[in-house]
Amino acid sequence: MKDDSLTPDQERFMLWLEADDVEGHSIADGEGAVPAEWMAERQSVEELGQILRSHLPGSLEPSSSVGFNESLRKRLAE
């Protein structure tokens, strides 16, 4: 059922929700396919994420829970 109050983008998103495919993977090549500019934007975001992740250490060790909690208490008291 078409809802005339929705924009085409909103209508497409609602179809994805109904198909339980919010990201649009299963209908990307079919009718109502994801616009090319959306896929280009998604690719750019994935590339940016990879760049950012490549500049971070592989794992970050949490600080001492006692020291962390104390510093948090001090910041909240300010």
PyMOL commands that set and color helices and strands:
alter all, ss='L'
color gray80, all
select helices_A, chain A and resi 8-18+36-54+65-77
alter helices_A, ss='H'
color red, helices_A
deselect
rebuild
show_as cartoon
